[in-house]
Amino acid sequence: MAEAAVIVLTALYNRGPQSLTELSRRARVTPSSMSQTVNRLVSGGHATRHKDPEDGRRVLFCLTPSGTEVAREALAVRQGWLEGKLAQLSEEERLTLLRASRIMRRLADS
């Protein structure tokens, strides 16, 4: 599966249903490019289109059980890779990363 598709599936898994505009913005691609990606996901049975219950003019993309499985598998692979890399670091390096991640989180939340 293409990386763009996996990015969309994991975004839907982590954040729930999203519009084409939201997905495009997060992936930093044009809406037309994202449209091609979500069309492939829908035709492949990994995502569905639904009207936004709060705004019937908007379409939200949601995961299917198949899409959820692909997203979980992709996240597990990423987690395993990260854990392997972190295991190669010294305790001091891991503490430095922990401190840096707290700063980055604070910056992202401001």
All heavy atoms as an XYZ file, in Angstrom:
851
protein
N       0.855     -1.178      0.000
C       0.000      0.000      0.000
C       0.897      1.236      0.000
O       1.917      1.276      0.679
C      -0.902     -0.022      1.232
C      -1.836      1.161      1.305
S      -3.109      1.038      2.575
C      -4.055     -0.331      1.989
N       0.505      2.248     -0.751
C       1.286      3.477     -0.864
C       1.371      4.197      0.479
O       0.449      4.119      1.296
C       0.653      4.395     -1.897
N       2.488      4.861      0.696
C       2.690      5.560      1.970
C       1.624      6.622      2.215
O       1.175      6.796      3.351
C       4.073      6.206      2.028
C       4.331      6.832      3.375
C       5.776      7.130      3.646
O       6.646      6.565      2.981
O       6.024      7.938      4.544
N       1.200      7.318      1.164
C       0.154      8.338      1.330
C      -1.125      7.711      1.884
O      -1.797      8.291      2.737
C      -0.124      9.032     -0.001
N      -1.442      6.521      1.419
C      -2.642      5.841      1.894
C      -2.501      5.453      3.361
O      -3.442      5.612      4.149
C      -2.914      4.608      1.047
N      -1.322      4.982      3.741
C      -1.086      4.609      5.139
C      -1.162      5.846      6.033
O      -1.718      5.786      7.136
C       0.269      3.881      5.292
C       0.604      3.642      6.752
C       0.256      2.563      4.528
N      -0.653      6.963      5.554
C      -0.731      8.217      6.323
C      -2.191      8.587      6.575
O      -2.568      8.963      7.680
C       0.029      9.350      5.601
C       1.535      9.091      5.674
C      -0.328     10.718      6.180
C       2.361      9.999      4.789
N      -3.018      8.467      5.554
C      -4.439      8.787      5.693
C      -5.104      7.824      6.679
O      -5.845      8.243      7.571
C      -5.158      8.768      4.332
C      -6.666      8.867      4.506
C      -4.649      9.904      3.452
N      -4.842      6.545      6.535
C      -5.457      5.568      7.424
C      -5.058      5.786      8.878
O      -5.904      5.724      9.777
C      -5.099      4.144      6.980
C      -5.679      3.695      5.649
C      -5.151      2.316      5.271
C      -7.194      3.710      5.675
N      -3.788      6.072      9.114
C      -3.366      6.297     10.504
C      -3.927      7.612     11.044
O      -4.255      7.693     12.223
C      -1.834      6.246     10.662
O      -1.228      7.192      9.799
C      -1.301      4.852     10.365
N      -4.083      8.612     10.184
C      -4.701      9.867     10.627
C      -6.158      9.634     11.019
O      -6.627     10.144     12.045
C      -4.606     10.931      9.535
N      -6.873      8.866     10.223
C      -8.264      8.563     10.550
C      -8.348      7.711     11.817
O      -9.247      7.886     12.637
C      -8.946      7.849      9.385
C      -9.140      8.677      8.110
C      -9.669      7.802      6.982
C     -10.051      9.868      8.361
N      -7.415      6.809     11.990
C      -7.391      5.960     13.183
C      -7.134      6.796     14.441
O      -7.796      6.634     15.461
C      -6.318      4.882     13.026
C      -6.236      3.938     14.190
C      -7.131      2.879     14.321
C      -5.262      4.095     15.169
C      -7.061      2.001     15.387
C      -5.184      3.224     16.242
C      -6.084      2.183     16.347
O      -6.016      1.327     17.413
N      -6.172      7.703     14.340
C      -5.786      8.508     15.507
C      -6.749      9.649     15.813
O      -6.923     10.013     16.973
C      -4.381      9.091     15.319
C      -3.308      8.044     15.451
O      -3.429      7.100     16.214
N      -2.240      8.201     14.685
N      -7.366     10.227     14.774
C      -8.164     11.442     14.968
C      -9.640     11.279     14.644
O     -10.408     12.218     14.795
C      -7.580     12.563     14.123
C      -6.175     12.936     14.563
C      -5.605     14.029     13.691
N      -4.260     14.350     14.101
C      -3.163     13.762     13.616
N      -3.264     12.830     12.703
N      -1.970     14.118     14.041
N     -10.025     10.136     14.127
C     -11.424      9.926     13.774
C     -11.749     10.485     12.406
O     -10.865     10.914     11.662
N     -13.041     10.486     12.054
C     -13.468     10.942     10.729
C     -12.974     12.358     10.425
O     -12.966     13.223     11.311
C     -14.993     10.908     10.820
C     -15.281      9.901     11.887
C     -14.158     10.043     12.878
N     -12.562     12.558      9.172
C     -12.054     13.863      8.743
C     -12.499     14.149      7.318
O     -12.760     13.239      6.542
C     -10.525     13.878      8.804
C      -9.979     13.750     10.212
C      -8.477     13.750     10.215
O      -7.855     14.683      9.716
N      -7.888     12.703     10.762
N     -12.523     15.423      7.006
C     -12.882     15.851      5.651
C     -11.655     15.793      4.743
O     -10.512     15.680      5.210
C     -13.416     17.283      5.681
O     -12.362     18.188      5.976
N     -11.891     15.900      3.460
C     -10.811     15.937      2.484
C      -9.873     17.099      2.771
O      -8.645     16.947      2.708
C     -11.392     16.037      1.068
C     -10.383     15.970     -0.053
C      -9.813     14.566     -0.171
C     -11.031     16.379     -1.365
N     -10.431     18.250      3.110
C      -9.612     19.428      3.409
C      -8.714     19.179      4.612
O      -7.525     19.503      4.588
C     -10.510     20.656      3.666
O     -11.315     20.879      2.502
C      -9.700     21.890      3.969
N      -9.267     18.589      5.667
C      -8.466     18.304      6.862
C      -7.348     17.315      6.550
O      -6.197     17.508      6.974
C      -9.364     17.741      7.973
C     -10.334     18.751      8.523
C     -11.441     18.121      9.357
O     -11.895     16.993      9.042
O     -11.857     18.771     10.331
N      -7.673     16.271      5.812
C      -6.656     15.286      5.453
C      -5.569     15.900      4.578
O      -4.383     15.628      4.770
C      -7.307     14.099      4.737
C      -8.188     13.205      5.609
C      -9.004     12.258      4.741
C      -7.361     12.443      6.623
N      -5.968     16.738      3.641
C      -5.002     17.403      2.753
C      -4.063     18.300      3.538
O      -2.844     18.289      3.311
C      -5.728     18.260      1.709
O      -6.577     17.490      0.935
N      -4.628     19.053      4.448
C      -3.826     19.978      5.248
C      -2.815     19.207      6.101
O      -1.642     19.572      6.165
C      -4.746     20.836      6.107
C      -4.069     21.984      6.789
C      -5.007     22.908      7.537
N      -6.255     22.266      7.910
C      -7.464     22.763      7.642
N      -7.591     23.899      7.024
N      -8.551     22.129      8.010
N      -3.255     18.154      6.747
C      -2.359     17.366      7.608
C      -1.228     16.708      6.809
O      -0.105     16.615      7.280
C      -3.133     16.285      8.343
C      -3.973     16.803      9.446
C      -4.380     15.693     10.385
N      -5.397     16.124     11.312
C      -5.182     16.924     12.340
N      -3.996     17.396     12.555
N      -6.176     17.260     13.138
N      -1.553     16.235      5.622
C      -0.554     15.562      4.796
C       0.266     16.538      3.956
O       1.207     16.130      3.283
C      -1.227     14.538      3.892
N      -0.151     17.800      3.961
C       0.517     18.848      3.195
C       0.547     18.518      1.699
O       1.586     18.580      1.042
C       1.926     19.102      3.721
C       1.932     19.701      5.098
C       3.338     20.081      5.541
N       3.306     20.798      6.781
C       3.537     20.238      7.979
N       3.817     18.966      8.066
N       3.493     20.967      9.076
N      -0.628     18.131      1.205
C      -0.797     17.873     -0.228
C      -2.022     18.626     -0.704
O      -2.834     19.081      0.098
C      -0.943     16.359     -0.542
C       0.303     15.598     -0.130
C      -2.176     15.775      0.112
N      -2.170     18.721     -2.012
C      -3.330     19.420     -2.564
C      -4.583     18.573     -2.380
O      -4.499     17.335     -2.318
C      -3.144     19.699     -4.064
O      -3.070     18.449     -4.745
C      -1.887     20.534     -4.330
N      -5.742     19.224     -2.309
C      -6.981     18.453     -2.214
C      -7.164     17.474     -3.373
O      -7.678     16.370     -3.175
C      -8.067     19.525     -2.196
C      -7.391     20.711     -1.590
C      -5.979     20.658     -2.131
N      -6.732     17.833     -4.580
C      -6.891     16.908     -5.710
C      -6.021     15.668     -5.527
O      -6.450     14.551     -5.850
C      -6.591     17.601     -7.038
O      -5.256     18.046     -7.073
N      -4.833     15.848     -5.002
C      -3.966     14.700     -4.722
C      -4.577     13.826     -3.628
O      -4.602     12.588     -3.739
C      -2.584     15.191     -4.300
O      -1.771     14.105     -3.944
N      -5.095     14.450     -2.587
C      -5.722     13.699     -1.503
C      -6.973     12.999     -1.999
O      -7.282     11.883     -1.570
C      -6.051     14.617     -0.327
C      -6.645     13.910      0.871
S      -5.622     12.558      1.519
C      -4.212     13.444      2.132
N      -7.691     13.626     -2.901
C      -8.897     13.013     -3.459
C      -8.564     11.681     -4.124
O      -9.293     10.695     -3.966
C      -9.550     13.972     -4.456
O     -10.707     13.405     -4.983
N      -7.472     11.641     -4.863
C      -7.055     10.392     -5.506
C      -6.749      9.325     -4.456
O      -7.148      8.165     -4.604
C      -5.829     10.633     -6.378
C      -6.105     11.489     -7.589
C      -4.842     11.811     -8.355
O      -3.773     11.261     -8.088
N      -4.951     12.712     -9.319
N      -6.069      9.724     -3.389
C      -5.713      8.774     -2.336
C      -6.956      8.219     -1.652
O      -7.094      7.002     -1.496
C      -4.782      9.441     -1.299
O      -3.583      9.882     -1.956
C      -4.425      8.484     -0.175
N      -7.872      9.098     -1.250
C      -9.058      8.607     -0.535
C      -9.981      7.825     -1.476
O     -10.620      6.870     -1.032
C      -9.824      9.735      0.211
C      -8.982     10.296      1.341
C     -10.309     10.801     -0.710
N     -10.014      8.186     -2.750
C     -10.810      7.402     -3.703
C     -10.300      5.963     -3.789
O     -11.089      5.013     -3.841
C     -10.820      8.046     -5.084
C     -11.717      9.260     -5.152
O     -12.617      9.428     -4.344
N     -11.457     10.129     -6.117
N      -8.967      5.809     -3.792
C      -8.389      4.456     -3.812
C      -8.713      3.716     -2.517
O      -9.000      2.513     -2.531
C      -6.879      4.530     -4.030
C      -6.489      4.805     -5.472
C      -5.008      4.580     -5.717
N      -4.162      5.488     -4.969
C      -3.768      6.692     -5.387
N      -4.160      7.128     -6.574
N      -2.994      7.438     -4.643
N      -8.663      4.418     -1.386
C      -8.986      3.774     -0.107
C     -10.451      3.347     -0.051
O     -10.768      2.259      0.446
C      -8.656      4.709      1.059
C      -7.171      4.934      1.304
C      -6.958      6.042      2.329
C      -6.498      3.645      1.756
N     -11.326      4.197     -0.559
C     -12.756      3.859     -0.577
C     -12.999      2.674     -1.510
O     -13.672      1.701     -1.135
C     -13.614      5.088     -0.977
C     -15.050      4.674     -1.256
C     -13.556      6.148      0.130
N     -12.440      2.713     -2.718
C     -12.660      1.613     -3.663
C     -12.016      0.317     -3.174
O     -12.492     -0.769     -3.495
C     -12.165      1.982     -5.060
O     -10.769      2.115     -5.075
N     -10.969      0.422     -2.363
C     -10.312     -0.759     -1.805
C     -10.966     -1.283     -0.544
O     -10.516     -2.275      0.034
N     -12.015     -0.601     -0.080
C     -12.732     -1.068      1.096
C     -12.103     -0.694      2.420
O     -12.468     -1.234      3.462
N     -11.160      0.253      2.405
C     -10.474      0.656      3.635
C     -11.091      1.891      4.292
O     -10.798      2.185      5.454
C      -8.996      0.923      3.362
C      -8.272     -0.270      2.835
N      -8.146     -1.451      3.526
C      -7.642     -0.478      1.657
C      -7.469     -2.324      2.813
N      -7.160     -1.758      1.663
N     -11.896      2.629      3.550
C     -12.530      3.842      4.085
C     -13.912      3.998      3.439
O     -14.189      3.410      2.394
C     -11.668      5.076      3.793
N     -14.737      4.775      4.092
C     -16.068      5.082      3.562
C     -16.292      6.583      3.630
O     -15.637      7.291      4.390
C     -17.181      4.377      4.366
O     -17.072      4.763      5.733
C     -17.076      2.877      4.243
N     -17.247      7.036      2.822
C     -17.670      8.439      2.841
C     -18.990      8.527      3.601
O     -19.873      7.705      3.398
C     -17.906      8.947      1.432
C     -16.694      9.130      0.597
C     -17.115      9.642     -0.807
N     -15.955      9.904     -1.619
C     -15.343      9.001     -2.365
N     -15.790      7.759     -2.405
N     -14.288      9.318     -3.080
N     -19.109      9.563      4.430
C     -20.354      9.814      5.152
C     -20.593     11.313      5.195
O     -19.648     12.095      5.261
C     -20.274      9.296      6.599
C     -20.126      7.823      6.693
N     -21.183      6.966      6.572
C     -19.032      7.052      6.891
C     -20.749      5.725      6.689
N     -19.446      5.748      6.882
N     -21.850     11.698      5.198
C     -22.170     13.113      5.385
C     -21.857     13.506      6.817
O     -22.107     12.739      7.749
C     -23.646     13.381      5.093
C     -23.974     13.357      3.628
C     -25.386     13.812      3.379
C     -25.647     13.826      1.889
N     -26.988     14.284      1.583
N     -21.316     14.695      6.971
C     -21.038     15.231      8.301
C     -22.370     15.471      9.001
O     -23.227     16.181      8.468
C     -20.258     16.539      8.162
C     -19.824     17.144      9.480
O     -20.469     16.881     10.510
O     -18.829     17.886      9.476
N     -22.586     14.887     10.178
C     -23.871     15.069     10.861
C     -24.129     16.520     11.272
O     -25.278     16.918     11.440
C     -23.772     14.160     12.085
C     -22.332     13.845     12.245
C     -21.687     14.024     10.912
N     -23.074     17.314     11.384
C     -23.234     18.714     11.777
C     -23.361     19.647     10.576
O     -23.843     20.764     10.712
C     -22.057     19.152     12.652
C     -22.004     18.395     13.967
C     -20.795     18.766     14.795
O     -20.145     19.789     14.499
O     -20.505     18.029     15.749
N     -22.900     19.204      9.414
C     -22.959     20.020      8.197
C     -23.117     19.069      7.020
O     -22.132     18.508      6.527
C     -21.681     20.859      8.055
C     -21.691     21.747      6.822
O     -22.596     21.613      5.971
O     -20.777     22.583      6.701
N     -24.326     18.865      6.583
C     -24.641     17.914      5.528
C     -23.961     18.182      4.206
O     -23.956     17.325      3.324
N     -23.372     19.369      4.038
C     -22.666     19.675      2.795
C     -21.267     19.057      2.782
O     -20.682     18.878      1.727
C     -22.547     21.189      2.609
C     -23.895     21.892      2.493
C     -23.729     23.386      2.592
N     -23.204     23.708      3.935
C     -22.838     24.914      4.325
N     -22.910     25.925      3.510
N     -22.397     25.109      5.556
N     -20.738     18.774      3.963
C     -19.382     18.215      4.078
C     -19.420     16.692      4.047
O     -20.345     16.078      4.543
C     -18.732     18.621      5.408
C     -18.156     19.988      5.423
C     -17.538     20.352      6.760
N     -17.057     19.228      7.540
C     -15.947     19.238      8.258
N     -15.198     20.305      8.311
N     -15.578     18.183      8.956
N     -18.357     16.130      3.500
C     -18.187     14.683      3.481
C     -17.042     14.335      4.416
O     -15.982     14.968      4.381
C     -17.870     14.174      2.058
C     -17.524     12.696      2.059
C     -19.033     14.465      1.121
N     -17.272     13.351      5.265
C     -16.235     12.864      6.158
C     -15.807     11.472      5.717
O     -16.621     10.670      5.279
C     -16.746     12.799      7.601
C     -17.137     14.123      8.231
C     -17.689     13.889      9.632
C     -15.950     15.078      8.273
N     -14.537     11.197      5.862
C     -14.005      9.875      5.556
C     -13.796      9.144      6.871
O     -13.290      9.702      7.836
C     -12.699      9.996      4.768
C     -12.931     10.575      3.409
C     -12.841     11.939      3.208
C     -13.281      9.762      2.340
C     -13.092     12.486      1.959
C     -13.534     10.298      1.100
C     -13.440     11.662      0.905
N     -14.223      7.882      6.881
C     -14.165      7.046      8.080
C     -13.491      5.730      7.731
O     -13.568      5.264      6.597
C     -15.575      6.749      8.593
S     -16.575      8.204      8.882
N     -12.878      5.111      8.720
C     -12.255      3.816      8.519
C     -13.287      2.693      8.497
O     -14.288      2.748      9.212
C     -11.274      3.515      9.658
C      -9.975      4.297      9.683
C      -9.168      3.901     10.904
C      -9.174      4.053      8.423
N     -13.007      1.699      7.711
C     -13.746      0.444      7.766
C     -12.937     -0.492      8.674
O     -11.792     -0.174      9.038
C     -13.858     -0.188      6.370
O     -12.538     -0.515      5.914
C     -14.545      0.745      5.392
N     -13.485     -1.647      9.021
C     -12.676     -2.600      9.798
C     -11.352     -2.948      9.107
O     -10.308     -3.065      9.758
C     -13.596     -3.814      9.926
C     -14.971     -3.211      9.918
C     -14.884     -2.095      8.908
N     -11.379     -3.088      7.791
C     -10.153     -3.375      7.036
C      -9.152     -2.228      7.161
O      -7.952     -2.444      7.362
C     -10.504     -3.605      5.567
O      -9.344     -3.650      4.778
N      -9.633     -0.996      7.056
C      -8.761      0.169      7.195
C      -8.189      0.278      8.594
O      -7.026      0.642      8.779
N      -8.997     -0.065      9.581
C      -8.529     -0.047     10.965
C      -7.401     -1.050     11.157
O      -6.392     -0.756     11.803
C      -9.698     -0.359     11.926
O     -10.695      0.652     11.769
C      -9.245     -0.410     13.364
N      -7.553     -2.218     10.571
C      -6.515     -3.250     10.690
C      -5.206     -2.794     10.049
O      -4.130     -2.951     10.633
C      -7.002     -4.541     10.033
C      -6.042     -5.688     10.171
C      -6.576     -6.961      9.544
O      -7.794     -7.186      9.557
O      -5.747     -7.743      9.028
N      -5.287     -2.206      8.868
C      -4.089     -1.717      8.187
C      -3.426     -0.619      9.021
O      -2.197     -0.610      9.187
C      -4.416     -1.207      6.768
C      -3.205     -0.518      6.139
C      -4.898     -2.343      5.884
N      -4.221      0.291      9.562
C      -3.668      1.375     10.377
C      -2.982      0.826     11.624
O      -1.872      1.257     11.969
C      -4.776      2.357     10.772
N      -3.616     -0.116     12.304
C      -3.010     -0.712     13.505
C      -1.695     -1.407     13.182
O      -0.724     -1.293     13.929
C      -3.975     -1.704     14.149
C      -5.082     -1.057     14.917
C      -5.939     -2.104     15.598
N      -7.018     -1.477     16.338
C      -8.176     -2.040     16.573
N      -8.431     -3.267     16.151
N      -9.103     -1.399     17.257
N      -1.679     -2.137     12.083
C      -0.446     -2.824     11.679
C       0.669     -1.825     11.381
O       1.818     -2.024     11.782
C      -0.706     -3.715     10.470
C      -1.533     -4.935     10.777
C      -1.952     -5.711      9.535
O      -1.536     -5.347      8.408
O      -2.716     -6.680      9.702
N       0.335     -0.756     10.666
C       1.339      0.259     10.328
C       1.873      0.931     11.586
O       3.087      1.155     11.715
C       0.733      1.311      9.393
N       0.992      1.238     12.523
C       1.425      1.863     13.772
C       2.286      0.911     14.596
O       3.260      1.333     15.226
C       0.219      2.347     14.573
C      -0.524      3.531     13.946
C      -1.855      3.759     14.656
C       0.331      4.784     13.975
N       1.963     -0.373     14.586
C       2.765     -1.355     15.320
C       4.171     -1.458     14.729
O       5.160     -1.550     15.473
C       2.077     -2.714     15.309
N       4.264     -1.426     13.404
C       5.577     -1.470     12.752
C       6.392     -0.239     13.140
O       7.570     -0.343     13.501
C       5.426     -1.577     11.217
C       6.748     -1.315     10.506
C       4.868     -2.933     10.832
N       5.769      0.933     13.096
C       6.472      2.166     13.472
C       6.922      2.122     14.929
O       8.030      2.522     15.258
C       5.572      3.387     13.251
C       5.338      3.714     11.814
C       4.425      4.912     11.694
N       4.005      5.116     10.325
C       3.118      6.006      9.957
N       2.537      6.775     10.846
N       2.795      6.132      8.692
N       6.027      1.647     15.799
C       6.350      1.560     17.216
C       7.525      0.609     17.443
O       8.427      0.892     18.222
C       5.132      1.105     18.024
C       5.347      1.093     19.513
C       5.527      2.473     20.102
O       5.003      3.453     19.594
N       6.283      2.556     21.170
N       7.510     -0.530     16.768
C       8.611     -1.482     16.891
C       9.927     -0.898     16.426
O      10.975     -1.097     17.061
N       9.883     -0.160     15.317
C      11.098      0.481     14.807
C      11.631      1.472     15.830
O      12.820      1.466     16.146
C      10.794      1.193     13.486
C      11.959      1.966     12.964
C      12.967      1.494     12.171
C      12.255      3.346     13.219
N      13.870      2.506     11.916
C      13.450      3.650     12.555
C      11.613      4.343     13.953
C      14.034      4.913     12.593
C      12.185      5.604     14.001
C      13.384      5.886     13.322
N      10.739      2.310     16.369
C      11.161      3.324     17.329
C      11.728      2.684     18.597
O      12.769      3.105     19.096
C       9.996      4.252     17.681
C      10.305      5.380     18.664
C      11.430      6.273     18.153
C       9.045      6.191     18.938
N      11.061      1.667     19.100
C      11.552      0.995     20.303
C      12.930      0.385     20.077
O      13.789      0.442     20.952
C      10.557     -0.067     20.764
C       9.307      0.533     21.370
C       8.226     -0.488     21.666
O       8.447     -1.711     21.426
O       7.144     -0.083     22.132
N      13.148     -0.170     18.894
C      14.465     -0.722     18.565
C      15.540      0.343     18.543
O      16.646      0.135     19.050
N      15.218      1.481     17.957
C      16.193      2.576     17.905
C      16.463      3.141     19.293
O      17.608      3.438     19.641
C      15.695      3.697     16.974
C      15.627      3.308     15.526
C      17.004      2.968     14.999
C      16.970      2.648     13.532
N      18.295      2.314     13.004
N      15.409      3.299     20.093
C      15.593      3.827     21.452
C      16.429      2.882     22.302
O      17.220      3.329     23.153
C      14.243      4.085     22.116
C      13.435      5.247     21.555
C      12.045      5.284     22.180
C      14.157      6.567     21.752
N      16.294      1.591     22.082
C      17.065      0.607     22.847
C      18.561      0.721     22.565
O      19.379      0.309     23.396
C      16.574     -0.799     22.523
N      18.916      1.298     21.441
C      20.330      1.460     21.082
C      20.970      2.673     21.758
O      22.181      2.829     21.726
C      20.474      1.598     19.569
C      20.037      0.371     18.809
C      20.005      0.602     17.305
O      20.471      1.623     16.801
N      19.451     -0.359     16.579
N      20.146      3.514     22.364
C      20.659      4.729     23.000
C      21.030      4.470     24.453
O      20.496      3.568     25.095
C      19.595      5.832     22.941
C      19.127      6.266     21.556
C      18.022      7.305     21.685
C      20.276      6.788     20.721
N      21.890      5.337     24.943
C      22.245      5.261     26.361
C      21.101      5.834     27.190
O      20.225      6.537     26.668
C      23.522      6.056     26.630
O      23.258      7.458     26.476
N      21.132      5.551     28.475
C      20.112      6.098     29.387
C      20.123      7.620     29.334
O      19.063      8.264     29.310
C      20.366      5.602     30.814
C      19.339      6.076     31.812
C      17.950      5.499     31.570
O      17.823      4.419     30.972
O      16.978      6.142     31.990
N      21.299      8.197     29.294
C      21.423      9.659     29.231
C      20.796     10.207     27.948
O      20.094     11.215     27.966
C      22.898     10.074     29.312
C      23.097     11.578     29.300
C      24.574     11.955     29.390
O      25.355     11.179     29.961
O      24.914     13.034     28.873
N      21.014      9.539     26.830
C      20.435      9.989     25.562
C      18.910      9.877     25.594
O      18.211     10.766     25.102
C      20.999      9.164     24.408
C      22.455      9.476     24.103
C      23.068      8.505     23.118
O      22.775      7.289     23.199
O      23.850      8.961     22.255
N      18.393      8.805     26.182
C      16.933      8.662     26.283
C      16.339      9.751     27.162
O      15.266     10.286     26.865
C      16.565      7.264     26.796
C      16.749      6.187     25.733
C      16.105      4.865     26.116
N      16.708      4.231     27.261
C      17.766      3.423     27.226
N      18.340      3.151     26.083
N      18.229      2.874     28.329
N      17.013     10.104     28.249
C      16.528     11.195     29.109
C      16.553     12.525     28.373
O      15.647     13.347     28.530
C      17.355     11.274     30.396
C      17.077     10.184     31.418
C      18.105     10.249     32.560
C      15.670     10.293     31.962
N      17.573     12.738     27.564
C      17.649     13.966     26.760
C      16.473     14.034     25.791
O      15.837     15.082     25.644
C      18.988     14.031     25.996
O      20.055     14.055     26.940
C      19.056     15.262     25.100
N      16.172     12.921     25.147
C      15.019     12.881     24.235
C      13.712     13.125     24.974
O      12.821     13.809     24.463
C      14.956     11.548     23.501
C      15.950     11.361     22.372
C      15.820      9.960     21.787
C      15.758     12.399     21.294
N      13.587     12.579     26.165
C      12.377     12.794     26.957
C      12.203     14.275     27.273
O      11.114     14.827     27.099
C      12.439     11.974     28.253
C      11.266     12.159     29.215
C       9.971     11.712     28.560
C      11.523     11.384     30.497
N      13.269     14.909     27.706
C      13.197     16.351     28.003
C      12.861     17.151     26.747
O      12.032     18.061     26.785
C      14.512     16.830     28.607
C      14.757     16.329     30.000
C      16.063     16.894     30.579
N      16.451     16.149     31.749
C      17.490     15.312     31.804
N      18.285     15.137     30.763
N      17.750     14.667     32.918
N      13.510     16.811     25.646
C      13.255     17.528     24.387
C      11.810     17.317     23.920
O      11.175     18.259     23.436
C      14.234     17.067     23.317
N      11.290     16.116     24.090
C       9.915     15.862     23.647
C       8.915     16.676     24.458
O       7.902     17.134     23.928
C       9.580     14.378     23.718
O       9.499     13.937     25.052
N       9.196     16.868     25.733
C       8.304     17.694     26.562
C       8.316     19.142     26.085
O       7.274     19.795     26.036
C       8.730     17.613     28.029
C       8.418     16.275     28.651
C       8.908     16.184     30.069
N       8.578     14.893     30.641
C       9.233     14.342     31.636
N      10.255     14.976     32.209
N       8.870     13.171     32.093
N       9.479     19.632     25.711
C       9.578     21.001     25.194
C       8.842     21.108     23.863
O       8.082     22.056     23.638
C      11.059     21.420     25.044
C      11.717     21.514     26.421
C      11.176     22.754     24.298
C      13.237     21.625     26.372
N       9.049     20.133     22.986
C       8.387     20.155     21.681
C       6.866     20.095     21.839
O       6.132     20.801     21.143
C       8.863     18.980     20.817
C      10.338     19.031     20.468
S      10.770     20.462     19.458
C      10.025     19.995     17.934
N       6.380     19.274     22.764
C       4.948     19.172     23.005
C       4.406     20.511     23.499
O       3.333     20.950     23.087
C       4.672     18.059     24.031
C       3.311     17.465     23.860
C       3.106     16.235     24.717
N       3.874     15.130     24.172
C       4.466     14.198     24.910
N       4.369     14.213     26.205
N       5.132     13.225     24.348
N       5.141     21.142     24.391
C       4.707     22.454     24.915
C       4.644     23.481     23.789
O       3.700     24.269     23.698
C       5.661     22.902     26.025
C       5.130     24.097     26.800
C       6.044     24.485     27.960
N       7.246     25.077     27.462
C       8.491     24.742     27.838
N       8.699     23.816     28.728
N       9.545     25.351     27.334
N       5.631     23.470     22.909
C       5.624     24.392     21.774
C       4.465     24.115     20.829
O       3.807     25.043     20.349
C       6.947     24.290     20.997
C       8.189     24.841     21.687
C       9.416     24.510     20.869
C       8.075     26.330     21.918
N       4.208     22.846     20.585
C       3.119     22.480     19.670
C       1.763     22.864     20.244
O       0.845     23.200     19.495
C       3.157     20.981     19.393
N       1.625     22.826     21.555
C       0.349     23.153     22.207
C       0.121     24.644     22.384
O      -0.967     25.062     22.734
C       0.259     22.466     23.574
C       0.130     20.960     23.457
O      -0.228     20.472     22.360
O       0.397     20.261     24.460
N       1.161     25.440     22.146
C       0.999     26.901     22.362
C       0.545     27.614     21.113
O       0.476     27.125     20.058
C       2.298     27.507     22.854
O       3.328     27.371     21.883
